[in-house]
Amino acid sequence: MAVGATATKMHPLSAAAVGGRPSLLHLVAVAVLCSVSYLLGVWHHGGFSAAPTGGAGTGSSVSIATAVSCVSPTTTVSSSSSSAPLDFAAHHTAEGMEAEAAPAKREYEVCPAKYSEYTPCEDVERSLRFPRDRLIYRERHCPSDGERLRCLVPAPKGYRNPFPWPTSRDVAWFANVPHKELTVEKAVQNWIRVDGDKFRFPGGGTMFPHGAGAYIDDIGKLIPLHDGSIRTAIDTGCGVASWGAYLLSRNILAMSFAPRDSHEAQVQFALERGVPAMIGVLASNRLTYPARSFDMAHCSRCLIPWQLYDGLYLIEVDRILRPGGYWILSGPPINWKKHWKGWDRTKEDLNAEQQAIEAVAKGLCWKKIKEVGDIAIWQKPTNHAHCKASRRLIKSPPFCSNKNPDAAWYDKMEACITPLPEVSDIKEVAGGELKKWPERLTAVPPRIASGSIEGVTEDIFLQDNKLWKKRVGHYKSVISQFGQKGRYRNLLDMNAKFGGFAAALVNDPVWVMNMVPTVGNSTTLGVIYERGLIGSYQDWCEGMSSYPRTYDLIHADLLFTLYKDRCEMENILLEMDRILRPEGTVIIRDDVDLLVKIKSIVDGMRWNSQIVDHEDGPLVREKLLLVVKTYWTLGDNKQ
């Protein structure tokens, strides 16, 4: 993959500026100015030099020049010209100081083969140190500094670039996720099957034998899936995420999650298909999403004991459901009268489980919409006016007090209802009513319109939208592959803020995981969900809950400035390498001095990189570091 672009600069004195052809005096003045500029450049940079050319992909090279070009007043300049190189020099340094010298390049070794699917915070061996009760051992447990891997996680031998979307929804390369366990264990349920050197995903599931599409159509007969009122969904215990995969054609974006190794590599299969997914489990910690995030939550035979622990898990679903959101349950105990023999359970046991779930839902003030066949659907109230009044009769669960509803990074679940924002009228939607999709993407989110996010105004939000449209346009001009349909599918924004990067790409065949760092203004993740996008909290001093080779493109805006004094730059970059596919792309925006240091590290990680100018030109301290991860696998001679 080649990364290249041009930058040209029109001199401010042009023929048009003086209303006609330039005079001889005018031309002489311009020539003098150009000469002075040239000499100043030589003096400042210690003479002109050409850095060694470096490829941004196989068989490509990009010239890095530091020369300052001077354009004649009568020259017409095309912004798409490929004749002039970008100026990659650092034009600014700290006042009175030269830029710090880049650290010496270090070559990183390859991790042993057993780490090819390593997920640092869900490591199977480390997890055995923790309690098995309530699946606590399957939650995030990250390595200490002394346990960190400081090597490059290898791709398996024979790894190939995934199929482009939408083909990838139904087929993947066997070599990329070489596990047959699910094809045997779930053979009768039609989840996945091996076909030569490929996996095929027929779209089946335990509770949708006719396929995920038909199952979703059945849900659509009970709630409005087609009018834009439902945009974000969460699938608990997602399997290979066929439910989320088939929702995408209906403009519904699902966050699918399942535990690491509950079934071998199920989340990895989902990501290989180009479907949003993360490793996760309902155990003791809150899910890593803010309150009022999802329009719809789903469990299809997900084996979560909803009725246990005072309904704790259903209470957590209530926290992340928006007012008026839906919860869908299929599988045990729903329709137990028909299925009880096949489930190898007694009628009494299944009936008691369903009655317990119904009681928890009633305690949450949910309304049961319908139970038809194997599907039951409840709806959360649009506000808590009636629910608070009912606490006089229904004592459990109580409402939470003094607990941040959006706090969800190692925060423990509690058996209490997260209160919705207060309303002045019984018909009012708590927190503000959302627009239907796609209007909600660009409309001012209620959390901003209400002033509940400190320091963020409607104007700031609207300007941010415009800024990211401009920036994404610039990315596409300097990364030719960005405009190629099917080149990218899974994108990660490591410091998403309001989700502007993802919003600017909404018409491209990609999806973006919007991560909001816990060390910054994490209140913006709720805004991202109100826009109809998805994401999660993340502390980048730790690993991400995802398999290796998850993302085709990673975007990091001022991330290293944010973490400058918090953890080692090397650790973040090694984590980025772990989750980036071979031949994947990285865009890092940051201060030029930081980028020089970052480049010195990534050039030893088998990445090809180059620093290019900001979209507003070479005089801006902020630059872009564009990177391509080279292709290599286990057994390559490079090791």
C-alpha positions as CSV (number, residue, x, y, z in Angstrom):
1,M,0.0,0.0,0.0
2,A,1.4,3.4,-1.0
3,V,0.9,6.5,1.1
4,G,1.6,9.6,-0.8
5,A,0.3,13.1,-1.7
6,T,1.4,16.5,-2.9
7,A,1.2,19.9,-1.3
8,T,1.6,23.1,-3.3
9,K,1.4,26.7,-2.1
10,M,0.2,29.7,-4.0
11,H,2.2,32.9,-3.3
12,P,0.0,35.5,-1.8
13,L,1.0,38.0,-4.5
14,S,-0.8,37.0,-7.7
15,A,-1.8,38.7,-10.9
16,A,-5.4,38.6,-9.9
17,A,-4.5,40.5,-6.8
18,V,-3.4,43.5,-8.7
19,G,-6.1,43.3,-11.4
20,G,-3.9,42.4,-14.4
21,R,-0.6,41.1,-15.7
22,P,2.3,41.6,-13.2
23,S,4.7,44.5,-13.7
24,L,8.5,44.0,-14.0
25,L,8.8,45.6,-10.5
26,H,6.3,43.1,-9.2
27,L,8.2,40.1,-10.6
28,V,11.5,41.4,-9.2
29,A,9.9,41.8,-5.8
30,V,8.6,38.2,-5.9
31,A,12.0,36.9,-7.0
32,V,13.7,38.7,-4.1
33,L,11.1,37.3,-1.6
34,C,11.6,33.8,-2.9
35,S,15.4,34.1,-2.7
36,V,15.2,35.3,0.9
37,S,12.8,32.5,1.8
38,Y,15.2,30.0,0.2
39,L,18.2,31.3,2.1
40,L,16.3,31.4,5.4
41,G,15.3,27.8,4.8
42,V,18.9,26.7,4.2
43,W,20.1,28.5,7.3
44,H,17.3,27.1,9.5
45,H,17.6,23.5,8.4
46,G,21.4,23.4,8.1
47,G,21.1,22.9,4.3
48,F,18.7,20.8,2.2
49,S,18.8,17.0,2.5
50,A,16.8,14.1,1.2
51,A,15.8,11.6,3.8
52,P,16.0,7.9,2.7
53,T,13.0,6.9,0.8
54,G,10.7,4.5,2.6
55,G,7.9,2.4,1.3
56,A,4.4,2.6,2.7
57,G,3.6,-0.8,1.2
58,T,5.1,-3.5,-0.9
59,G,7.1,-2.2,-3.8
60,S,6.4,1.5,-3.2
61,S,8.5,4.4,-2.1
62,V,7.9,8.0,-1.1
63,S,10.4,10.8,-1.5
64,I,10.8,12.9,1.7
65,A,12.0,16.4,0.8
66,T,12.6,19.4,3.0
67,A,12.8,22.0,0.2
68,V,10.6,25.1,0.3
69,S,8.9,25.6,-3.0
70,C,8.2,29.0,-4.5
71,V,5.5,29.4,-7.0
72,S,5.5,32.0,-9.7
73,P,2.7,34.6,-9.6
74,T,1.5,33.5,-13.0
75,T,1.6,29.8,-12.3
76,T,-1.7,27.9,-12.1
77,V,-1.5,25.2,-9.4
78,S,-3.5,22.0,-9.3
79,S,-4.2,20.6,-5.8
80,S,-4.1,17.1,-7.3
81,S,-0.7,17.5,-9.0
82,S,1.7,14.7,-8.2
83,S,4.9,16.5,-9.3
84,A,5.7,18.2,-6.0
85,P,6.5,16.3,-2.8
86,L,5.0,17.2,0.6
87,D,7.2,19.1,3.0
88,F,7.8,16.8,5.9
89,A,10.2,19.0,7.8
90,A,9.4,20.1,11.4
91,H,8.7,23.8,10.9
92,H,8.2,24.6,14.6
93,T,10.2,23.8,17.7
94,A,9.9,25.0,21.3
95,E,11.0,28.6,21.5
96,G,14.8,28.9,21.7
97,M,15.3,25.2,21.3
98,E,15.8,22.7,18.4
99,A,13.5,19.7,18.2
100,E,14.7,16.8,20.4
101,A,16.7,14.2,18.6
102,A,14.8,11.0,17.8
103,P,15.7,8.1,20.0
104,A,17.8,5.3,18.6
105,K,15.8,2.8,16.5
106,R,15.0,-0.5,18.2
107,E,14.2,-3.7,16.4
108,Y,11.3,-5.6,18.1
109,E,11.4,-9.4,18.2
110,V,8.5,-11.6,17.2
111,C,6.5,-13.2,20.0
112,P,6.4,-17.0,20.2
113,A,3.8,-18.7,18.1
114,K,1.6,-19.5,21.1
115,Y,0.8,-15.7,21.3
116,S,-0.7,-15.4,17.8
117,E,-4.2,-14.9,19.4
118,Y,-3.1,-13.2,22.5
119,T,-5.5,-10.9,24.3
120,P,-3.6,-9.4,27.2
121,C,-6.5,-8.5,29.5
122,E,-8.4,-11.7,28.8
123,D,-5.4,-14.1,28.9
124,V,-6.7,-17.6,29.6
125,E,-3.7,-18.6,31.8
126,R,-3.9,-15.4,33.9
127,S,-7.7,-15.7,34.3
128,L,-7.3,-18.9,36.3
129,R,-6.0,-16.8,39.2
130,F,-9.4,-15.2,39.7
131,P,-12.7,-16.5,41.2
132,R,-14.8,-18.7,38.9
133,D,-18.0,-17.6,40.8
134,R,-20.2,-15.5,38.5
135,L,-17.6,-15.7,35.7
136,I,-15.4,-13.1,37.4
137,Y,-12.3,-14.9,36.0
138,R,-13.6,-14.1,32.5
139,E,-13.6,-10.3,33.1
140,R,-10.7,-8.0,32.3
141,H,-7.6,-8.8,34.3
142,C,-4.7,-6.9,32.6
143,P,-1.0,-7.8,33.0
144,S,1.3,-5.9,35.3
145,D,4.2,-4.0,33.8
146,G,6.5,-6.9,34.6
147,E,4.2,-9.3,32.7
148,R,3.8,-7.2,29.5
149,L,4.8,-8.6,26.2
150,R,7.2,-6.4,24.4
151,C,7.3,-8.3,21.1
152,L,5.2,-8.3,17.9
153,V,2.2,-10.7,17.9
154,P,2.5,-12.8,14.8
155,A,-0.2,-13.6,12.3
156,P,-0.7,-17.4,11.7
157,K,1.1,-19.0,8.7
158,G,-1.0,-18.6,5.6
159,Y,-2.8,-15.5,6.8
160,R,-4.7,-13.6,4.0
161,N,-6.4,-10.3,3.9
162,P,-10.1,-10.8,4.7
163,F,-12.8,-10.8,2.0
164,P,-14.2,-7.4,1.3
165,W,-17.6,-6.4,2.7
166,P,-20.4,-7.6,2.1
167,T,-18.8,-10.9,0.9
168,S,-17.1,-11.2,4.3
169,R,-20.4,-11.5,6.1
170,D,-20.7,-15.0,4.8
171,V,-17.2,-16.2,4.2
172,A,-13.7,-16.0,5.8
173,W,-10.3,-17.7,5.3
174,F,-9.7,-20.7,7.5
175,A,-6.0,-19.8,7.9
176,N,-6.9,-16.5,9.6
177,V,-8.9,-18.2,12.4
178,P,-7.8,-21.8,12.3
179,H,-10.3,-23.3,14.7
180,K,-12.8,-26.0,13.9
181,E,-14.4,-26.4,17.4
182,L,-17.5,-24.4,16.6
183,T,-18.1,-26.2,13.3
184,V,-18.4,-29.4,15.3
185,E,-20.1,-28.1,18.5
186,K,-22.6,-25.9,16.6
187,A,-23.0,-28.0,13.5
188,V,-26.7,-28.7,14.0
189,Q,-27.4,-25.0,14.6
190,N,-25.8,-23.9,11.3
191,W,-23.6,-21.1,12.8
192,I,-20.5,-22.0,10.8
193,R,-19.0,-24.7,8.6
194,V,-15.7,-25.4,6.9
195,D,-15.6,-25.4,3.1
196,G,-12.1,-26.2,1.9
197,D,-9.8,-23.3,2.8
198,K,-12.7,-21.2,3.9
199,F,-15.3,-20.9,6.6
200,R,-18.9,-20.2,5.6
201,F,-21.5,-18.5,7.9
202,P,-25.0,-19.6,6.8
203,G,-26.6,-17.1,9.3
204,G,-28.1,-19.8,11.5
205,G,-28.5,-19.8,15.2
206,T,-29.9,-21.8,18.0
207,M,-33.2,-19.9,18.1
208,F,-33.3,-18.9,14.4
209,P,-33.1,-22.2,12.4
210,H,-34.4,-20.4,9.3
211,G,-31.6,-17.9,9.4
212,A,-30.8,-14.6,11.1
213,G,-32.6,-12.6,8.4
214,A,-35.9,-14.4,8.9
215,Y,-35.5,-14.2,12.7
216,I,-35.0,-10.4,12.5
217,D,-38.1,-10.1,10.2
218,D,-40.1,-11.8,13.0
219,I,-38.8,-9.2,15.5
220,G,-39.7,-6.5,13.0
221,K,-43.4,-7.6,13.1
222,L,-43.4,-6.8,16.8
223,I,-41.4,-3.6,17.1
224,P,-40.5,-0.8,14.6
225,L,-37.2,-1.9,13.1
226,H,-37.6,0.0,9.8
227,D,-38.5,3.6,10.6
228,G,-35.2,4.8,11.9
229,S,-36.3,4.9,15.6
230,I,-34.0,1.9,16.4
231,R,-30.4,2.4,15.4
232,T,-28.1,1.0,18.1
233,A,-28.3,-2.5,19.5
234,I,-26.4,-4.7,21.9
235,D,-26.2,-8.5,21.6
236,T,-25.2,-10.3,24.8
237,G,-23.6,-13.7,24.3
238,C,-23.4,-13.0,20.5
239,G,-21.9,-16.2,19.2
240,V,-20.4,-15.4,15.8
241,A,-22.6,-12.2,15.7
242,S,-24.9,-13.3,12.9
243,W,-27.7,-11.2,14.5
244,G,-25.6,-8.1,14.3
245,A,-24.4,-9.0,10.8
246,Y,-27.9,-9.2,9.4
247,L,-29.1,-6.0,11.2
248,L,-26.5,-4.0,9.2
249,S,-28.6,-4.2,6.0
250,R,-31.4,-2.6,8.0
251,N,-29.3,0.4,9.1
252,I,-29.1,-0.9,12.7
253,L,-25.6,-1.0,14.2
254,A,-25.1,-3.7,16.9
255,M,-22.4,-4.0,19.5
256,S,-21.9,-7.8,19.9
257,F,-20.0,-9.3,22.7
258,A,-19.2,-12.7,24.2
259,P,-16.6,-14.0,26.7
260,R,-13.1,-15.1,25.6
261,D,-13.0,-18.8,25.0
262,S,-16.6,-19.5,26.0
263,H,-16.7,-21.0,22.5
264,E,-13.3,-20.9,20.8
265,A,-12.8,-17.6,18.9
266,Q,-16.4,-16.6,18.5
267,V,-15.7,-12.9,18.7
268,Q,-12.7,-13.3,16.5
269,F,-15.0,-14.9,13.8
270,A,-17.3,-11.9,14.1
271,L,-14.5,-9.4,13.5
272,E,-13.1,-11.4,10.7
273,R,-16.6,-11.1,9.1
274,G,-16.4,-7.4,9.3
275,V,-19.0,-7.1,12.1
276,P,-18.6,-5.0,15.2
277,A,-17.8,-7.1,18.3
278,M,-15.8,-7.0,21.5
279,I,-14.8,-9.5,24.2
280,G,-17.0,-9.0,27.2
281,V,-19.1,-10.7,29.9
282,L,-21.8,-9.9,32.4
283,A,-20.1,-10.9,35.7
284,S,-19.4,-8.3,38.4
285,N,-18.4,-5.2,36.5
286,R,-20.7,-2.8,34.6
287,L,-20.5,-3.1,30.8
288,T,-18.2,-0.5,29.4
289,Y,-20.9,1.8,28.0
290,P,-22.6,4.8,29.4
291,A,-26.2,4.9,30.6
292,R,-29.0,5.3,28.0
293,S,-26.8,4.0,25.1
294,F,-28.7,1.4,23.2
295,D,-32.1,1.4,21.5
296,M,-32.4,-2.3,21.7
297,A,-30.8,-5.2,23.7
298,H,-30.9,-8.9,22.7
299,C,-30.3,-12.3,24.1
300,S,-30.8,-15.4,22.0
301,R,-30.0,-18.5,24.2
302,C,-27.1,-16.5,25.6
303,L,-27.2,-18.6,28.8
304,I,-27.1,-15.6,31.2
305,P,-29.0,-16.3,34.4
306,W,-31.2,-13.1,34.3
307,Q,-33.2,-14.0,37.3
308,L,-30.3,-14.5,39.7
309,Y,-28.4,-12.1,42.1
310,D,-31.6,-10.0,42.6
311,G,-31.9,-9.5,38.8
312,L,-28.5,-7.8,38.7
313,Y,-27.8,-8.6,35.0
314,L,-31.2,-7.4,33.8
315,I,-30.7,-4.2,36.0
316,E,-27.4,-3.6,34.1
317,V,-29.3,-4.0,30.8
318,D,-31.8,-1.4,32.1
319,R,-28.9,1.0,32.8
320,I,-27.6,1.0,29.2
321,L,-31.0,1.0,27.5
322,R,-32.3,4.4,26.4
323,P,-35.8,5.5,27.6
324,G,-38.3,3.6,25.5
325,G,-35.7,1.0,24.5
326,Y,-36.5,-2.7,23.9
327,W,-35.2,-5.9,25.4
328,I,-35.6,-9.1,23.4
329,L,-35.3,-12.6,24.8
330,S,-35.4,-15.9,22.9
331,G,-34.5,-19.3,24.1
332,P,-34.9,-20.7,27.6
333,P,-37.3,-20.2,29.3
334,I,-39.4,-18.5,26.5
335,N,-41.9,-21.0,24.9
336,W,-40.8,-23.6,27.4
337,K,-44.1,-25.6,26.9
338,K,-42.9,-26.5,23.4
339,H,-39.2,-26.9,24.0
340,W,-38.8,-28.3,27.5
341,K,-37.9,-31.8,26.5
342,G,-35.2,-30.7,24.1
343,W,-33.8,-28.4,26.7
344,D,-33.5,-31.4,29.1
345,R,-35.2,-29.4,31.9
346,T,-38.4,-29.8,33.9
347,K,-41.5,-27.8,33.2
348,E,-41.5,-26.6,36.8
349,D,-37.9,-25.4,36.6
350,L,-38.5,-23.5,33.4
351,N,-41.8,-22.0,34.5
352,A,-40.1,-20.8,37.8
353,E,-37.3,-19.2,35.8
354,Q,-39.7,-17.3,33.5
355,Q,-41.8,-16.1,36.4
356,A,-38.6,-14.8,38.1
357,I,-37.6,-12.9,35.0
358,E,-41.1,-11.5,34.6
359,A,-40.9,-10.3,38.2
360,V,-37.5,-8.5,37.7
361,A,-38.8,-6.8,34.6
362,K,-41.9,-5.7,36.5
363,G,-39.7,-4.3,39.2
364,L,-37.8,-2.3,36.6
365,C,-41.2,-0.9,35.4
366,W,-40.7,-2.5,32.0
367,K,-43.8,-3.3,30.0
368,K,-44.1,-6.6,28.2
369,I,-44.9,-5.8,24.6
370,K,-45.5,-9.3,23.3
371,E,-44.5,-13.0,23.5
372,V,-45.0,-14.7,20.1
373,G,-43.5,-18.1,19.5
374,D,-39.9,-18.2,20.7
375,I,-39.6,-14.4,21.1
376,A,-40.5,-12.2,24.1
377,I,-40.1,-8.4,24.1
378,W,-40.2,-5.9,26.9
379,Q,-40.0,-2.1,26.7
380,K,-38.3,0.3,29.2
381,P,-40.4,3.3,30.2
382,T,-39.7,6.7,28.6
383,N,-39.3,8.3,32.0
384,H,-39.4,7.2,35.7
385,A,-42.3,9.4,36.9
386,H,-44.6,6.4,37.4
387,C,-41.8,4.1,38.4
388,K,-40.7,6.3,41.3
389,A,-44.2,6.5,42.6
390,S,-44.5,2.7,42.5
391,R,-41.6,2.3,44.9
392,R,-44.1,2.8,47.7
393,L,-45.6,-0.6,46.7
394,I,-42.7,-2.4,45.0
395,K,-39.7,-2.0,47.3
396,S,-37.1,-3.9,45.2
397,P,-35.0,-3.0,43.4
398,P,-34.5,0.5,44.9
399,F,-33.2,3.5,42.9
400,C,-29.5,4.1,43.1
401,S,-28.3,7.2,44.9
402,N,-25.1,9.2,44.3
403,K,-23.8,6.8,41.6
404,N,-22.6,8.2,38.3
405,P,-24.9,6.5,35.8
406,D,-22.2,6.7,33.1
407,A,-19.3,5.3,35.1
408,A,-18.4,2.0,33.7
409,W,-14.6,1.3,33.8
410,Y,-14.1,-1.4,36.5
411,D,-17.2,0.0,38.2
412,K,-19.2,-2.7,40.0
413,M,-22.8,-3.5,39.2
414,E,-25.3,-2.7,41.9
415,A,-28.8,-4.2,42.4
416,C,-30.5,-0.8,42.1
417,I,-32.2,1.1,39.3
418,T,-30.2,3.8,37.5
419,P,-32.6,6.8,37.7
420,L,-33.4,8.5,34.4
421,P,-33.1,12.3,34.2
422,E,-36.0,14.2,35.7
423,V,-39.0,15.3,33.5
424,S,-41.5,18.0,33.9
425,D,-44.3,16.2,32.2
426,I,-45.4,12.5,32.3
427,K,-45.2,12.3,28.4
428,E,-41.7,13.8,28.2
429,V,-38.8,11.5,27.2
430,A,-36.2,11.6,29.9
431,G,-32.9,13.1,28.8
432,G,-34.5,14.4,25.6
433,E,-36.1,12.7,22.6
434,L,-33.7,11.4,19.8
435,K,-34.2,12.1,16.2
436,K,-34.7,9.1,13.9
437,W,-31.8,7.7,11.9
438,P,-30.2,9.2,9.8
439,E,-31.2,12.7,11.1
440,R,-29.8,11.9,14.6
441,L,-26.2,11.6,13.2
442,T,-25.9,15.3,12.6
443,A,-28.5,16.7,14.9
444,V,-27.3,18.3,18.1
445,P,-27.4,15.4,20.6
446,P,-29.7,16.0,23.7
447,R,-26.8,15.7,26.1
448,I,-25.2,18.7,24.4
449,A,-28.4,20.7,23.8
450,S,-29.3,20.4,27.5
451,G,-25.9,21.7,28.5
452,S,-25.1,18.6,30.6
453,I,-21.6,18.3,29.1
454,E,-19.5,21.0,30.7
455,G,-17.8,23.3,28.3
456,V,-19.5,21.9,25.2
457,T,-22.0,24.1,23.3
458,E,-24.1,23.4,20.2
459,D,-21.8,25.6,18.2
460,I,-18.8,23.6,19.3
461,F,-20.5,20.4,18.2
462,L,-21.5,21.7,14.8
463,Q,-18.0,23.1,14.1
464,D,-16.5,19.7,15.1
465,N,-18.7,18.1,12.4
466,K,-17.4,20.5,9.8
467,L,-13.8,20.0,10.9
468,W,-13.9,16.2,10.6
469,K,-15.5,16.3,7.1
470,K,-12.5,18.5,6.1
471,R,-10.0,16.2,7.8
472,V,-11.4,13.0,6.3
473,G,-11.3,14.6,2.9
474,H,-7.6,15.4,3.5
475,Y,-7.0,11.8,4.6
476,K,-8.5,10.5,1.3
477,S,-6.3,12.9,-0.6
478,V,-3.0,11.7,1.0
479,I,-4.0,8.0,1.3
480,S,-5.1,6.7,-2.1
481,Q,-6.4,3.5,-0.6
482,F,-8.9,5.3,1.6
483,G,-11.1,5.9,-1.4
484,Q,-10.9,2.3,-2.6
485,K,-14.2,0.4,-2.0
486,G,-13.5,-2.7,0.1
487,R,-10.0,-1.7,1.1
488,Y,-11.1,-1.0,4.7
489,R,-13.9,-2.4,6.8
490,N,-13.1,-2.4,10.5
491,L,-12.0,1.0,11.7
492,L,-10.9,2.1,15.2
493,D,-10.9,5.7,16.5
494,M,-8.7,5.6,19.7
495,N,-9.7,9.1,20.9
496,A,-13.2,9.6,19.4
497,K,-14.5,12.7,21.2
498,F,-17.9,13.3,19.6
499,G,-17.5,10.6,16.9
500,G,-16.8,13.2,14.2
501,F,-14.4,10.9,12.3
502,A,-16.9,8.1,12.2
503,A,-19.7,10.5,11.2
504,A,-17.7,11.8,8.2
505,L,-17.4,8.2,7.0
506,V,-21.0,7.2,7.3
507,N,-21.6,6.8,3.6
508,D,-18.5,4.5,3.2
509,P,-18.8,0.7,3.5
510,V,-17.0,0.8,6.9
511,W,-17.9,0.8,10.6
512,V,-16.0,2.6,13.3
513,M,-15.4,1.5,16.9
514,N,-15.3,4.9,18.8
515,M,-13.2,4.6,21.9
516,V,-13.3,7.3,24.5
517,P,-10.3,7.3,26.8
518,T,-11.1,7.2,30.5
519,V,-8.4,9.8,31.2
520,G,-10.0,12.5,29.1
521,N,-13.6,13.9,29.0
522,S,-15.3,10.5,29.0
523,T,-18.7,12.1,29.1
524,T,-18.7,12.3,25.3
525,L,-19.3,8.6,24.8
526,G,-23.0,9.2,25.6
527,V,-23.0,11.8,22.8
528,I,-21.6,9.2,20.4
529,Y,-24.5,6.8,21.1
530,E,-27.0,9.6,20.8
531,R,-25.7,10.2,17.3
532,G,-26.4,6.5,16.4
533,L,-22.8,5.4,16.6
534,I,-21.1,2.8,18.8
535,G,-18.0,2.7,21.0
536,S,-16.6,1.9,24.4
537,Y,-14.5,3.4,27.2
538,Q,-10.9,2.5,27.1
539,D,-7.7,3.2,29.1
540,W,-4.9,2.9,26.5
541,C,-2.3,2.1,29.2
542,E,-4.0,-1.3,29.1
543,G,-4.9,-3.7,26.3
544,M,-8.1,-3.5,24.3
545,S,-10.7,-6.3,24.7
546,S,-10.2,-7.5,21.2
547,Y,-8.3,-10.2,19.3
548,P,-5.2,-9.6,17.3
549,R,-5.6,-8.4,13.7
550,T,-9.0,-6.9,14.4
551,Y,-8.8,-3.5,12.6
552,D,-7.9,-2.5,9.0
553,L,-7.3,1.2,10.0
554,I,-6.6,2.8,13.3
555,H,-7.0,6.5,13.9
556,A,-5.3,8.3,16.8
557,D,-6.0,12.0,17.2
558,L,-3.9,13.7,19.9
559,L,-3.8,10.4,21.8
560,F,-0.1,10.5,22.6
561,T,-0.4,14.0,23.9
562,L,-3.2,12.8,26.2
563,Y,-1.1,9.9,27.5
564,K,2.3,11.7,27.5
565,D,2.8,11.5,31.2
566,R,0.6,8.5,32.0
567,C,2.3,5.4,30.4
568,E,5.0,4.4,28.0
569,M,4.5,5.3,24.3
570,E,6.0,2.0,23.4
571,N,3.2,0.0,25.2
572,I,0.4,1.9,23.3
573,L,2.2,1.3,19.9
574,L,2.7,-2.4,20.6
575,E,-1.0,-2.7,21.4
576,M,-1.9,-0.9,18.2
577,D,0.4,-3.4,16.3
578,R,-1.4,-6.3,18.0
579,I,-4.9,-5.3,16.9
580,L,-3.9,-4.0,13.4
581,R,-4.1,-6.4,10.4
582,P,-1.1,-7.0,8.2
583,E,-1.1,-4.2,5.6
584,G,-3.4,-2.2,7.8
585,T,-3.1,1.6,8.0
586,V,-2.5,3.9,11.0
587,I,-3.2,7.7,11.1
588,I,-1.6,9.5,14.0
589,R,-2.3,13.2,14.5
590,D,-0.1,14.9,17.1
591,D,2.6,17.5,17.8
592,V,5.5,17.1,15.4
593,D,8.1,16.5,18.2
594,L,6.0,13.6,19.5
595,L,5.6,12.2,16.0
596,V,9.3,12.1,15.5
597,K,9.7,10.0,18.6
598,I,6.8,7.8,17.6
599,K,8.3,7.3,14.2
600,S,11.6,6.1,15.7
601,I,9.7,3.4,17.5
602,V,7.4,2.2,14.8
603,D,10.2,2.0,12.2
604,G,11.5,-0.9,14.3
605,M,8.0,-2.6,14.4
606,R,8.0,-3.5,10.7
607,W,5.8,-0.5,9.9
608,N,6.5,1.8,7.0
609,S,5.8,5.4,8.0
610,Q,6.1,9.0,6.9
611,I,5.2,12.3,8.5
612,V,3.1,14.6,6.3
613,D,1.7,18.1,6.8
614,H,-1.5,19.1,8.5
615,E,-4.5,19.8,6.3
616,D,-4.0,23.5,7.0
617,G,-0.4,23.5,5.7
618,P,3.2,23.2,6.8
619,L,3.2,26.0,9.4
620,V,1.0,24.1,11.8
621,R,2.9,22.2,14.6
622,E,0.4,19.4,14.4
623,K,1.3,16.9,11.7
624,L,0.2,13.4,10.6
625,L,2.1,10.2,10.8
626,L,0.9,7.8,8.2
627,V,1.8,4.2,8.7
628,V,1.3,0.9,6.9
629,K,2.0,-2.4,8.7
630,T,4.0,-4.7,6.5
631,Y,2.8,-8.2,5.7
632,W,4.6,-11.0,7.6
633,T,3.4,-14.2,9.3
634,L,4.8,-17.0,11.4
635,G,7.6,-18.8,9.6
636,D,8.7,-15.8,7.5
637,N,12.4,-15.5,6.8
638,K,12.2,-12.0,8.5
639,Q,12.1,-13.8,11.8
